[in-house]
Amino acid sequence: MHLDEPLNDKEFNELDKFLMSDRVGDDGMTMDALHGFLTAIALGPEVIPMTEWLPHVWGLPDQKEPQFHNAKEMQRITQLIARFMNEVQITFEVAPQEYEPLFCVFEQNGKEYVDGETWAWGFWEGMQLREEAWEAAWESTIADHLRPIYLLGAEEIEEDELILVDSAEKIHHLSLQLETAIPEIRRFWAPLRKSGVTTVKRETAKIGRNENCPCGSGKKYKQCCGAEPTLH
């Protein structure tokens, strides 16, 4: 199993079944929420390590892990989630035009509706991991593109905004707006995206191994403080 391989249907269903089990918390993410969450992380303002974002997937108190049956199952589920993330990232890097949010579709009164609420909630949760950094987007020309995510996904919205999401038809239209907003959000962050790794700058110049040791011994650095330690 390679981390750059997309999930096949069997693996998708396997991960879906685990995330829907009672071993994940009540606030745990379903596959559509997870897809939104990973999308926000994949295209947001900076790289976030998996060790930071994975605990949020489970929805358990104090960011605890699920009760895996054994280490093999833990590795299996973790790898499936990692591959799901890689699938999102690779799509954005190689063929961004082919990216599609994982929305629910349902039928009501003979009409088919798209429901992006759960996906948007996942995306919103991903934004909260770097809430301050996302402020730059809220204050930019793409603020209007973020609004459908807020209306559909935020834990709380203003009372006078509830009328905007009080029917399947309104949610459907907001979901479609959200889908068209993703490329704009990606284009905004692409040139600004920062690495999550901090580079440590060396304050002093590197000492050559054949230079005199700075300790003042008169010996070469490689024969003094720079010598390989002796094992006893």
MDAnalysis code that builds the backbone (N, CA, C; Angstrom):
import MDAnalysis as mda
import numpy as np

u = mda.Universe.empty(696, n_residues=232, atom_resindex=np.repeat(np.arange(232), 3), trajectory=True)
u.add_TopologyAttr("name", ["N", "CA", "C"] * 232)
u.add_TopologyAttr("resid", np.arange(1, 233))
u.add_TopologyAttr("resname", ["MET", "HIS", "LEU", "ASP", "GLU", "PRO", "LEU", "ASN", "ASP", "LYS", "GLU", "PHE", "ASN", "GLU", "LEU", "ASP", "LYS", "PHE", "LEU", "MET", "SER", "ASP", "ARG", "VAL", "GLY", "ASP", "ASP", "GLY", "MET", "THR", "MET", "ASP", "ALA", "LEU", "HIS", "GLY", "PHE", "LEU", "THR", "ALA", "ILE", "ALA", "LEU", "GLY", "PRO", "GLU", "VAL", "ILE", "PRO", "MET", "THR", "GLU", "TRP", "LEU", "PRO", "HIS", "VAL", "TRP", "GLY", "LEU", "PRO", "ASP", "GLN", "LYS", "GLU", "PRO", "GLN", "PHE", "HIS", "ASN", "ALA", "LYS", "GLU", "MET", "GLN", "ARG", "ILE", "THR", "GLN", "LEU", "ILE", "ALA", "ARG", "PHE", "MET", "ASN", "GLU", "VAL", "GLN", "ILE", "THR", "PHE", "GLU", "VAL", "ALA", "PRO", "GLN", "GLU", "TYR", "GLU", "PRO", "LEU", "PHE", "CYS", "VAL", "PHE", "GLU", "GLN", "ASN", "GLY", "LYS", "GLU", "TYR", "VAL", "ASP", "GLY", "GLU", "THR", "TRP", "ALA", "TRP", "GLY", "PHE", "TRP", "GLU", "GLY", "MET", "GLN", "LEU", "ARG", "GLU", "GLU", "ALA", "TRP", "GLU", "ALA", "ALA", "TRP", "GLU", "SER", "THR", "ILE", "ALA", "ASP", "HIS", "LEU", "ARG", "PRO", "ILE", "TYR", "LEU", "LEU", "GLY", "ALA", "GLU", "GLU", "ILE", "GLU", "GLU", "ASP", "GLU", "LEU", "ILE", "LEU", "VAL", "ASP", "SER", "ALA", "GLU", "LYS", "ILE", "HIS", "HIS", "LEU", "SER", "LEU", "GLN", "LEU", "GLU", "THR", "ALA", "ILE", "PRO", "GLU", "ILE", "ARG", "ARG", "PHE", "TRP", "ALA", "PRO", "LEU", "ARG", "LYS", "SER", "GLY", "VAL", "THR", "THR", "VAL", "LYS", "ARG", "GLU", "THR", "ALA", "LYS", "ILE", "GLY", "ARG", "ASN", "GLU", "ASN", "CYS", "PRO", "CYS", "GLY", "SER", "GLY", "LYS", "LYS", "TYR", "LYS", "GLN", "CYS", "CYS", "GLY", "ALA", "GLU", "PRO", "THR", "LEU", "HIS"])
u.atoms.positions = np.array([
    [0.850, -1.192, 0.000],
    [0.000, 0.000, 0.000],
    [0.885, 1.242, 0.000],
    [0.809, 2.046, -1.069],
    [1.603, 3.259, -1.184],
    [0.761, 4.461, -0.767],
    [1.399, 5.412, -0.067],
    [0.668, 6.564, 0.446],
    [0.152, 7.472, -0.660],
    [0.719, 7.360, -1.873],
    [0.255, 8.226, -2.948],
    [-0.857, 7.588, -3.782],
    [-1.305, 6.403, -3.391],
    [-2.408, 5.750, -4.111],
    [-3.741, 6.220, -3.550],
    [-4.688, 6.627, -4.413],
    [-6.014, 7.017, -3.915],
    [-6.747, 5.814, -3.335],
    [-7.676, 6.072, -2.445],
    [-8.455, 4.986, -1.862],
    [-9.360, 4.364, -2.915],
    [-9.404, 3.037, -2.944],
    [-10.392, 2.392, -3.800],
    [-11.717, 2.306, -3.045],
    [-12.760, 1.823, -3.694],
    [-14.087, 1.797, -3.074],
    [-14.111, 0.984, -1.783],
    [-13.407, -0.146, -1.789],
    [-13.384, -1.005, -0.607],
    [-12.715, -0.297, 0.567],
    [-11.611, 0.381, 0.292],
    [-10.888, 1.096, 1.350],
    [-11.686, 2.297, 1.838],
    [-12.339, 2.984, 0.904],
    [-13.191, 4.116, 1.271],
    [-14.282, 3.654, 2.231],
    [-14.935, 2.556, 1.896],
    [-16.007, 2.025, 2.742],
    [-15.476, 1.528, 4.085],
    [-14.269, 0.992, 4.077],
    [-13.645, 0.528, 5.318],
    [-13.414, 1.691, 6.277],
    [-12.870, 2.785, 5.746],
    [-12.628, 3.961, 6.574],
    [-13.946, 4.592, 7.013],
    [-14.901, 4.646, 6.108],
    [-16.224, 5.191, 6.418],
    [-16.867, 4.417, 7.567],
    [-16.783, 3.103, 7.515],
    [-17.371, 2.252, 8.556],
    [-16.723, 2.521, 9.910],
    [-15.404, 2.687, 9.911],
    [-14.713, 2.946, 11.180],
    [-15.133, 4.299, 11.745],
    [-15.176, 5.324, 10.891],
    [-15.522, 6.664, 11.361],
    [-16.974, 6.759, 11.830],
    [-17.812, 5.855, 11.359],
    [-19.214, 5.835, 11.766],
    [-19.440, 4.960, 12.996],
    [-18.405, 4.278, 13.474],
    [-18.544, 3.359, 14.602],
    [-18.578, 4.133, 15.926],
    [-18.974, 3.430, 16.982],
    [-19.045, 4.073, 18.292],
    [-17.678, 4.219, 18.948],
    [-16.626, 3.802, 18.260],
    [-15.277, 3.999, 18.794],
    [-14.764, 5.408, 18.521],
    [-15.493, 6.127, 17.675],
    [-15.189, 7.526, 17.392],
    [-16.213, 8.369, 18.149],
    [-15.823, 9.542, 18.609],
    [-16.696, 10.383, 19.412],
    [-17.902, 10.909, 18.654],
    [-18.850, 11.450, 19.403],
    [-20.062, 12.020, 18.799],
    [-19.730, 13.168, 17.853],
    [-18.626, 13.850, 18.114],
    [-18.182, 14.951, 17.249],
    [-17.120, 14.493, 16.253],
    [-16.985, 13.186, 16.095],
    [-16.041, 12.660, 15.125],
    [-16.477, 12.975, 13.699],
    [-15.538, 12.916, 12.781],
    [-15.820, 13.300, 11.397],
    [-16.235, 12.111, 10.547],
    [-17.294, 12.302, 9.792],
    [-17.681, 11.341, 8.768],
    [-16.819, 11.609, 7.536],
    [-16.950, 10.798, 6.510],
    [-16.081, 10.941, 5.341],
    [-16.237, 12.298, 4.658],
    [-17.458, 12.820, 4.575],
    [-17.627, 14.119, 3.917],
    [-17.042, 15.247, 4.762],
    [-17.215, 15.165, 6.091],
    [-16.599, 16.166, 6.962],
    [-15.077, 16.076, 6.894],
    [-14.557, 14.854, 6.889],
    [-13.112, 14.646, 6.807],
    [-12.557, 15.232, 5.514],
    [-13.274, 15.052, 4.425],
    [-12.832, 15.580, 3.135],
    [-12.751, 17.105, 3.172],
    [-13.755, 17.744, 3.779],
    [-13.719, 19.196, 3.912],
    [-12.578, 19.648, 4.805],
    [-12.382, 18.936, 5.908],
    [-11.312, 19.232, 6.861],
    [-9.948, 19.146, 6.185],
    [-9.713, 18.066, 5.464],
    [-8.432, 17.872, 4.783],
    [-8.228, 18.894, 3.675],
    [-9.315, 19.295, 3.029],
    [-9.215, 20.301, 1.966],
    [-8.746, 21.634, 2.533],
    [-9.319, 22.040, 3.667],
    [-8.912, 23.298, 4.291],
    [-7.438, 23.273, 4.663],
    [-6.974, 22.129, 5.155],
    [-5.570, 21.989, 5.547],
    [-4.670, 21.976, 4.312],
    [-5.133, 21.319, 3.252],
    [-4.320, 21.164, 2.040],
    [-4.118, 22.470, 1.287],
    [-5.105, 23.375, 1.336],
    [-4.955, 24.605, 0.553],
    [-4.846, 25.859, 1.408],
    [-4.847, 25.707, 2.738],
    [-4.829, 26.855, 3.637],
    [-3.499, 27.583, 3.734],
    [-3.395, 28.493, 4.702],
    [-2.241, 29.395, 4.778],
    [-0.902, 28.758, 5.096],
    [-0.903, 27.601, 5.750],
    [0.379, 26.956, 6.033],
    [0.226, 25.450, 6.201],
    [1.333, 24.756, 6.051],
    [1.354, 23.304, 6.203],
    [1.144, 22.969, 7.681],
    [0.247, 21.997, 7.952],
    [-0.020, 21.561, 9.321],
    [0.327, 20.080, 9.418],
    [1.170, 19.699, 10.368],
    [1.553, 18.280, 10.468],
    [0.388, 17.394, 10.861],
    [0.417, 16.165, 10.391],
    [-0.655, 15.216, 10.668],
    [-0.805, 14.960, 12.158],
    [0.297, 14.996, 12.885],
    [0.234, 14.760, 14.327],
    [-0.621, 15.805, 15.034],
    [-0.749, 16.975, 14.426],
    [-1.584, 18.028, 15.014],
    [-3.051, 17.886, 14.621],
    [-3.295, 17.602, 13.327],
    [-4.694, 17.616, 12.894],
    [-5.428, 16.296, 13.095],
    [-4.713, 15.177, 13.136],
    [-5.381, 13.874, 13.236],
    [-6.270, 13.740, 14.478],
    [-5.845, 14.171, 15.673],
    [-6.708, 14.010, 16.849],
    [-8.078, 14.666, 16.701],
    [-8.176, 15.703, 15.874],
    [-9.460, 16.382, 15.682],
    [-10.444, 15.517, 14.899],
    [-9.922, 14.567, 14.158],
    [-10.783, 13.689, 13.355],
    [-11.654, 12.811, 14.246],
    [-11.098, 12.383, 15.365],
    [-11.791, 11.404, 16.212],
    [-12.931, 12.010, 17.018],
    [-12.867, 13.288, 17.345],
    [-13.937, 13.924, 18.104],
    [-14.089, 13.401, 19.518],
    [-12.975, 12.981, 20.120],
    [-12.993, 12.436, 21.480],
    [-12.477, 13.465, 22.482],
    [-12.912, 13.387, 23.749],
    [-12.459, 14.344, 24.770],
    [-10.951, 14.331, 24.932],
    [-10.387, 15.517, 25.171],
    [-8.946, 15.655, 25.410],
    [-8.101, 15.082, 24.277],
    [-8.672, 15.080, 23.071],
    [-7.965, 14.611, 21.869],
    [-7.417, 13.191, 22.041],
    [-8.204, 12.349, 22.698],
    [-7.800, 10.956, 22.875],
    [-7.935, 10.189, 21.566],
    [-7.238, 9.064, 21.477],
    [-7.349, 8.200, 20.305],
    [-8.509, 7.224, 20.489],
    [-9.067, 6.726, 19.397],
    [-10.101, 5.690, 19.497],
    [-9.524, 4.417, 20.121],
    [-10.384, 3.558, 20.592],
    [-9.951, 2.269, 21.145],
    [-9.735, 1.288, 19.994],
    [-8.568, 1.356, 19.383],
    [-8.250, 0.432, 18.300],
    [-8.119, -0.981, 18.867],
    [-8.468, -1.967, 18.067],
    [-8.371, -3.355, 18.508],
    [-6.919, -3.750, 18.762],
    [-6.027, -3.209, 17.936],
    [-4.608, -3.518, 18.069],
    [-3.797, -2.498, 17.273],
    [-2.485, -2.610, 17.374],
    [-1.600, -1.668, 16.687],
    [-1.749, -1.752, 15.168],
    [-2.038, -2.948, 14.675],
    [-2.208, -3.131, 13.230],
    [-3.403, -2.349, 12.720],
    [-4.506, -2.375, 13.475],
    [-5.686, -1.620, 13.055],
    [-5.417, -0.121, 13.115],
    [-4.731, 0.328, 14.156],
    [-4.404, 1.750, 14.271],
    [-3.578, 2.205, 13.067],
    [-2.577, 1.396, 12.694],
    [-1.741, 1.730, 11.548],
    [-2.559, 1.749, 10.261],
    [-3.450, 0.785, 10.118],
    [-4.271, 0.680, 8.922],
    [-5.168, 1.913, 8.748],
    [-5.887, 2.287, 9.806],
    [-6.808, 3.422, 9.721],
    [-6.041, 4.717, 9.512],
    [-4.933, 4.863, 10.211],
    [-4.119, 6.071, 10.069],
    [-3.576, 6.199, 8.647],
    [-3.145, 5.090, 8.066],
    [-2.631, 5.115, 6.696],
    [-3.730, 5.454, 5.694],
    [-4.930, 4.950, 5.933],
    [-6.038, 5.261, 5.031],
    [-6.341, 6.763, 5.057],
    [-6.306, 7.352, 6.250],
    [-6.553, 8.789, 6.359],
    [-5.422, 9.567, 5.705],
    [-4.188, 9.120, 5.890],
    [-3.043, 9.782, 5.266],
    [-3.154, 9.732, 3.744],
    [-3.593, 8.613, 3.218],
    [-3.758, 8.488, 1.763],
    [-4.916, 9.348, 1.259],
    [-5.946, 9.465, 2.078],
    [-7.079, 10.327, 1.720],
    [-6.591, 11.778, 1.625],
    [-5.738, 12.173, 2.557],
    [-5.152, 13.511, 2.527],
    [-4.259, 13.689, 1.308],
    [-3.409, 12.705, 1.042],
    [-2.526, 12.795, -0.121],
    [-3.307, 12.902, -1.423],
    [-4.440, 12.201, -1.476],
    [-5.291, 12.266, -2.665],
    [-5.772, 13.699, -2.910],
    [-6.169, 14.377, -1.835],
    [-6.603, 15.776, -1.942],
    [-5.434, 16.651, -2.388],
    [-4.294, 16.493, -1.743],
    [-3.128, 17.324, -2.059],
    [-2.654, 17.116, -3.488],
    [-2.560, 15.856, -3.908],
    [-2.077, 15.560, -5.257],
    [-3.030, 16.102, -6.313],
    [-4.329, 16.022, -6.038],
    [-5.310, 16.561, -6.989],
    [-5.097, 18.053, -7.174],
    [-4.891, 18.775, -6.071],
    [-4.657, 20.215, -6.166],
    [-3.361, 20.522, -6.910],
    [-2.345, 19.705, -6.726],
    [-1.045, 19.953, -7.344],
    [-1.016, 19.575, -8.823],
    [-1.660, 18.463, -9.159],
    [-1.554, 17.916, -10.517],
    [-2.732, 18.295, -11.411],
    [-3.937, 18.214, -10.873],
    [-5.122, 18.475, -11.692],
    [-6.202, 19.172, -10.861],
    [-5.947, 20.422, -10.444],
    [-6.904, 21.118, -9.573],
    [-8.303, 21.254, -10.164],
    [-8.385, 21.247, -11.491],
    [-9.689, 21.366, -12.143],
    [-10.553, 20.129, -11.924],
    [-9.935, 19.029, -11.498],
    [-10.680, 17.790, -11.274],
    [-11.133, 17.622, -9.823],
    [-10.761, 18.572, -8.970],
    [-11.157, 18.465, -7.567],
    [-12.666, 18.652, -7.412],
    [-13.283, 17.791, -6.623],
    [-14.716, 17.901, -6.326],
    [-14.947, 17.684, -4.840],
    [-15.676, 18.602, -4.168],
    [-16.001, 18.380, -2.759],
    [-16.888, 17.147, -2.606],
    [-16.756, 16.456, -1.493],
    [-17.528, 15.248, -1.238],
    [-18.837, 15.636, -0.558],
    [-19.798, 16.113, -1.350],
    [-21.084, 16.533, -0.818],
    [-22.088, 15.381, -0.790],
    [-23.046, 15.496, 0.112],
    [-24.166, 14.552, 0.131],
    [-25.204, 15.001, -0.896],
    [-25.901, 14.053, -1.471],
    [-26.978, 14.346, -2.412],
    [-28.215, 13.597, -1.944],
    [-29.349, 14.289, -1.903],
    [-30.582, 13.629, -1.480],
    [-31.755, 14.132, -2.323],
    [-32.845, 13.404, -2.252],
    [-34.041, 13.755, -3.031],
    [-35.152, 14.185, -2.094],
    [-35.846, 15.245, -2.463],
    [-36.965, 15.748, -1.665],
    [-38.043, 16.261, -2.610],
    [-39.228, 15.714, -2.448],
    [-40.368, 16.099, -3.300],
    [-40.045, 15.982, -4.787],
    [-39.334, 14.913, -5.105],
    [-39.022, 14.654, -6.508],
    [-37.867, 15.456, -7.063],
    [-37.247, 16.282, -6.238],
    [-36.109, 17.080, -6.690],
    [-34.832, 16.605, -6.002],
    [-33.719, 16.711, -6.706],
    [-32.432, 16.307, -6.163],
    [-31.686, 17.529, -5.638],
    [-31.200, 17.427, -4.409],
    [-30.494, 18.541, -3.777],
    [-29.092, 18.117, -3.344],
    [-28.189, 19.090, -3.397],
    [-26.832, 18.903, -2.878],
    [-26.789, 19.500, -1.482],
    [-26.209, 18.765, -0.546],
    [-26.094, 19.246, 0.829],
    [-24.623, 19.270, 1.232],
    [-24.056, 20.456, 1.305],
    [-22.647, 20.590, 1.644],
    [-22.400, 20.986, 3.091],
    [-23.427, 20.879, 3.948],
    [-23.280, 21.338, 5.337],
    [-22.186, 20.589, 6.094],
    [-22.206, 19.266, 6.027],
    [-21.226, 18.490, 6.785],
    [-19.819, 18.715, 6.248],
    [-19.684, 18.780, 4.929],
    [-18.385, 19.061, 4.309],
    [-17.895, 20.438, 4.762],
    [-18.795, 21.435, 4.738],
    [-18.424, 22.795, 5.128],
    [-18.020, 22.860, 6.598],
    [-18.697, 22.063, 7.442],
    [-18.319, 22.017, 8.853],
    [-16.885, 21.500, 8.995],
    [-16.553, 20.462, 8.242],
    [-15.193, 19.937, 8.275],
    [-14.190, 20.984, 7.822],
    [-14.514, 21.704, 6.744],
    [-13.626, 22.756, 6.243],
    [-13.458, 23.836, 7.308],
    [-14.560, 24.204, 7.942],
    [-14.526, 25.232, 8.983],
    [-13.626, 24.800, 10.138],
    [-13.718, 23.521, 10.515],
    [-12.865, 23.001, 11.579],
    [-11.392, 23.077, 11.183],
    [-11.115, 22.828, 9.913],
    [-9.743, 22.951, 9.427],
    [-9.252, 24.389, 9.482],
    [-10.134, 25.328, 9.192],
    [-9.774, 26.742, 9.267],
    [-9.442, 27.151, 10.698],
    [-10.148, 26.573, 11.666],
    [-9.941, 26.960, 13.069],
    [-8.553, 26.578, 13.582],
    [-7.911, 25.613, 12.920],
    [-6.554, 25.234, 13.323],
    [-5.557, 26.369, 13.114],
    [-5.875, 27.264, 12.171],
    [-5.027, 28.427, 11.900],
    [-5.931, 29.649, 11.734],
    [-6.771, 29.861, 12.733],
    [-7.800, 30.910, 12.645],
    [-7.204, 32.289, 12.379],
    [-6.128, 32.640, 13.073],
    [-5.523, 33.958, 12.892],
    [-4.967, 34.126, 11.479],
    [-4.341, 33.086, 10.965],
    [-3.774, 33.167, 9.616],
    [-4.865, 33.340, 8.561],
    [-6.027, 32.705, 8.791],
    [-7.133, 32.818, 7.840],
    [-7.734, 34.225, 7.808],
    [-7.436, 35.052, 8.822],
    [-7.977, 36.418, 8.843],
    [-7.595, 37.192, 7.592],
    [-6.410, 36.897, 7.045],
    [-5.970, 37.587, 5.833],
    [-6.935, 37.367, 4.683],
    [-7.507, 36.164, 4.621],
    [-8.467, 35.856, 3.555],
    [-9.794, 36.582, 3.786],
    [-10.216, 36.642, 5.051],
    [-11.474, 37.342, 5.376],
    [-11.392, 38.826, 5.043],
    [-10.191, 39.364, 5.053],
    [-10.005, 40.795, 4.776],
    [-9.595, 41.060, 3.334],
    [-9.742, 40.043, 2.477],
    [-9.300, 40.162, 1.086],
    [-10.489, 40.107, 0.128],
    [-10.152, 40.030, -1.152],
    [-11.191, 39.980, -2.190],
    [-11.922, 38.642, -2.218],
    [-11.416, 37.611, -1.524],
    [-12.107, 36.320, -1.534],
    [-13.022, 36.137, -0.323],
    [-13.237, 37.197, 0.444],
    [-14.101, 37.102, 1.625],
    [-15.484, 36.572, 1.255],
    [-16.017, 37.021, 0.124],
    [-17.341, 36.555, -0.306],
    [-17.345, 35.060, -0.615],
    [-16.202, 34.524, -1.046],
    [-16.106, 33.096, -1.337],
    [-16.090, 32.263, -0.058],
    [-15.671, 32.864, 1.037],
    [-15.650, 32.150, 2.317],
    [-17.019, 32.150, 2.998],
    [-17.874, 33.041, 2.581],
    [-19.162, 33.185, 3.265],
    [-20.020, 31.913, 3.219],
    [-20.133, 31.213, 2.079],
    [-20.917, 29.962, 2.081],
    [-20.360, 28.928, 3.065],
    [-19.037, 28.898, 3.236],
    [-18.434, 27.972, 4.194],
    [-18.865, 28.339, 5.608],
    [-18.843, 29.633, 5.888],
    [-19.268, 30.113, 7.205],
    [-20.737, 29.787, 7.458],
    [-21.599, 30.108, 6.505],
    [-23.039, 29.912, 6.693],
    [-23.399, 28.435, 6.857],
    [-22.735, 27.579, 6.104],
    [-23.051, 26.150, 6.152],
    [-22.280, 25.403, 7.235],
    [-21.087, 25.883, 7.579],
    [-20.220, 25.078, 8.433],
    [-19.922, 25.580, 9.824],
    [-20.115, 26.876, 10.089],
    [-19.766, 27.407, 11.402],
    [-20.675, 26.828, 12.484],
    [-20.135, 26.652, 13.664],
    [-20.916, 26.126, 14.789],
    [-22.072, 27.059, 15.129],
    [-21.841, 28.361, 15.022],
    [-22.878, 29.351, 15.312],
    [-22.837, 30.446, 14.251],
    [-24.017, 30.864, 13.798],
    [-24.124, 32.013, 12.910],
    [-25.099, 32.999, 13.537],
    [-25.129, 34.202, 13.017],
    [-26.013, 35.222, 13.577],
    [-27.476, 34.826, 13.383],
    [-28.310, 35.260, 14.312],
    [-29.733, 34.893, 14.257],
    [-30.397, 35.337, 12.960],
    [-30.021, 36.536, 12.477],
    [-30.639, 37.033, 11.246],
    [-30.103, 36.326, 10.001],
    [-29.091, 35.451, 10.174],
    [-28.550, 34.697, 9.045],
    [-29.192, 33.317, 8.915],
    [-29.917, 32.891, 9.945],
    [-30.540, 31.567, 9.924],
    [-31.508, 31.415, 8.755],
    [-32.117, 32.508, 8.340],
    [-33.062, 32.461, 7.229],
    [-32.373, 32.075, 5.918],
    [-31.060, 32.230, 5.873],
    [-30.302, 31.920, 4.652],
    [-30.032, 30.427, 4.491],
    [-30.266, 29.652, 5.561],
    [-29.980, 28.211, 5.512],
    [-31.161, 27.390, 6.038],
    [-32.373, 27.917, 5.887],
    [-33.532, 27.249, 6.491],
    [-34.327, 26.374, 5.532],
    [-33.758, 26.051, 4.381],
    [-34.452, 25.148, 3.452],
    [-33.432, 24.361, 2.639],
    [-33.862, 23.228, 2.124],
    [-32.978, 22.390, 1.309],
    [-32.526, 23.135, 0.057],
    [-33.413, 23.946, -0.497],
    [-33.075, 24.685, -1.710],
    [-31.984, 25.727, -1.446],
    [-32.083, 26.424, -0.310],
    [-31.079, 27.432, 0.027],
    [-29.726, 26.779, 0.302],
    [-29.747, 25.659, 1.002],
    [-28.512, 24.922, 1.287],
    [-27.895, 24.419, -0.011],
    [-28.748, 23.962, -0.929],
    [-28.296, 23.489, -2.240],
    [-27.537, 24.601, -2.973],
    [-28.102, 25.786, -3.032],
    [-27.474, 26.887, -3.760],
    [-26.181, 27.345, -3.084],
    [-26.178, 27.377, -1.759],
    [-24.951, 27.742, -1.049],
    [-23.852, 26.698, -1.276],
    [-24.257, 25.441, -1.350],
    [-23.288, 24.361, -1.594],
    [-22.653, 24.507, -2.972],
    [-23.455, 24.872, -3.959],
    [-22.915, 25.076, -5.304],
    [-21.981, 26.280, -5.339],
    [-22.331, 27.330, -4.589],
    [-21.447, 28.494, -4.494],
    [-20.122, 28.107, -3.846],
    [-20.218, 27.266, -2.827],
    [-19.025, 26.799, -2.127],
    [-18.104, 26.048, -3.086],
    [-18.685, 25.202, -3.905],
    [-17.877, 24.411, -4.849],
    [-17.105, 25.308, -5.806],
    [-17.746, 26.361, -6.293],
    [-17.067, 27.270, -7.227],
    [-16.055, 28.164, -6.500],
    [-16.189, 28.268, -5.171],
    [-15.282, 29.117, -4.396],
    [-13.925, 28.456, -4.148],
    [-13.885, 27.123, -4.136],
    [-12.651, 26.412, -3.788],
    [-11.470, 26.811, -4.671],
    [-11.614, 26.874, -6.001],
    [-10.463, 27.289, -6.829],
    [-9.968, 28.691, -6.480],
    [-10.910, 29.602, -6.143],
    [-10.524, 30.967, -5.798],
    [-9.749, 30.989, -4.483],
    [-10.193, 30.194, -3.519],
    [-9.503, 30.123, -2.231],
    [-8.105, 29.541, -2.423],
    [-8.018, 28.517, -3.258],
    [-6.713, 27.901, -3.526],
    [-5.775, 28.899, -4.184],
    [-6.257, 29.636, -5.174],
    [-5.403, 30.607, -5.870],
    [-4.919, 31.704, -4.925],
    [-5.759, 32.059, -3.966],
    [-5.384, 33.099, -3.007],
    [-4.216, 32.645, -2.142],
    [-4.291, 31.411, -1.624],
    [-3.282, 30.949, -0.668],
    [-2.026, 30.379, -1.322],
    [-2.125, 29.905, -2.566],
    [-0.985, 29.209, -3.194],
    [0.334, 29.977, -3.099],
    [0.379, 31.266, -3.450],
    [1.666, 31.971, -3.385],
    [2.064, 32.397, -1.969],
    [1.138, 32.295, -1.021],
    [1.391, 32.756, 0.340],
    [1.624, 31.621, 1.321],
    [1.322, 30.399, 0.885],
    [1.344, 29.240, 1.782],
    [2.723, 29.029, 2.387],
    [2.750, 28.882, 3.709],
    [4.006, 28.745, 4.442],
    [4.217, 27.308, 4.879],
    [5.476, 26.943, 4.999],
    [5.821, 25.632, 5.536],
    [5.581, 25.628, 7.032],
    [5.157, 24.496, 7.554],
    [4.942, 24.376, 8.984],
    [6.226, 24.091, 9.738],
    [7.348, 23.971, 9.012],
    [8.637, 23.674, 9.629],
    [9.400, 24.974, 9.859],
    [9.861, 25.177, 11.061],
    [10.639, 26.367, 11.388],
    [12.109, 26.124, 11.081],
    [12.711, 27.028, 10.321],
    [14.135, 26.925, 10.007],
    [14.936, 27.624, 11.095],
    [15.879, 26.925, 11.677],
    [16.720, 27.492, 12.728],
    [17.978, 28.064, 12.093],
    [18.195, 29.325, 12.297],
    [19.370, 29.987, 11.716],
    [20.561, 29.830, 12.648],
    [21.695, 29.433, 12.073],
    [22.915, 29.293, 12.865],
    [23.450, 30.680, 13.212],
    [23.600, 30.956, 14.505],
    [24.036, 32.283, 14.942],
    [25.535, 32.498, 14.720],
    [26.328, 31.431, 14.776],
    [27.774, 31.561, 14.601],
    [28.219, 30.774, 13.378],
    [29.327, 31.191, 12.800],
    [29.837, 30.510, 11.608],
    [30.270, 29.088, 11.956],
    [30.092, 28.183, 10.989],
    [30.499, 26.805, 11.199],
    [32.019, 26.718, 11.261],
    [32.524, 25.909, 12.192],
    [33.975, 25.773, 12.381],
    [34.497, 24.641, 11.512],
    [35.539, 24.918, 10.714],
    [36.145, 23.882, 9.898],
    [36.904, 22.885, 10.765],
    [36.894, 21.615, 10.386],
    [37.511, 20.589, 11.214],
    [39.031, 20.730, 11.291],
    [39.623, 21.432, 10.321],
    [41.076, 21.617, 10.339],
    [41.493, 22.970, 10.898],
    [40.508, 23.752, 11.356],
    [40.815, 25.040, 11.961],
    [41.172, 24.846, 13.433],
    [41.837, 25.856, 14.013],
    [42.163, 25.793, 15.438],
    [40.891, 25.781, 16.274],
    [40.875, 24.981, 17.312],
    [39.702, 24.859, 18.156],
    [39.464, 26.169, 18.911],
    [38.226, 26.667, 18.930],
    [37.944, 27.949, 19.593],
    [38.115, 27.898, 21.118],
    [38.316, 26.711, 21.686],
    [38.461, 26.620, 23.144],
    [39.826, 27.120, 23.617],
    [40.773, 27.322, 22.664],
    [42.075, 27.853, 23.033],
    [43.120, 26.797, 23.355],
    [42.840, 25.546, 23.051],
    [43.779, 24.471, 23.384],
    [44.994, 24.449, 22.472],
    [44.890, 25.069, 21.309],
    [45.983, 25.040, 20.344],
    [45.883, 23.866, 19.395],
    [44.973, 22.945, 19.643],
    [44.778, 21.783, 18.781],
    [43.793, 22.120, 17.662],
    [43.831, 21.281, 16.619],
    [42.826, 21.421, 15.578],
    [41.473, 20.994, 16.129],
    [40.411, 21.610, 15.588],
    [39.052, 21.363, 16.075],
    [38.703, 19.875, 16.031],
    [39.142, 19.147, 14.955],
    [38.796, 17.745, 14.806],
    [39.488, 16.861, 15.843],
    [40.575, 17.390, 16.422],
    [41.314, 16.629, 17.425],
    [40.958, 17.038, 18.855],
    [40.062, 18.066, 18.958],
    [39.708, 18.576, 20.287],
    [38.199, 18.497, 20.489],
    [37.527, 19.643, 20.559],
    [36.071, 19.638, 20.824],
    [35.260, 19.006, 19.706],
    [35.829, 18.946, 18.499],
    [35.113, 18.351, 17.381],
    [35.412, 16.894, 17.171],
    [36.160, 16.295, 18.076],
    [36.510, 14.871, 17.949],
    [35.300, 14.004, 18.188],
    [35.232, 12.862, 17.501],
    [34.144, 11.910, 17.698],
    [34.208, 11.365, 19.118],
    [33.076, 11.259, 19.812],
    [33.096, 10.724, 21.171],
    [33.544, 9.263, 21.190],
    [34.238, 8.886, 22.235],
    [34.703, 7.509, 22.389],
    [33.697, 6.710, 23.190],
    [33.316, 5.544, 22.687],
    [32.358, 4.700, 23.381],
    [33.082, 3.819, 24.369],
    [32.570, 3.733, 25.577],
    [33.181, 2.902, 26.621],
    [32.331, 1.671, 26.847],
])
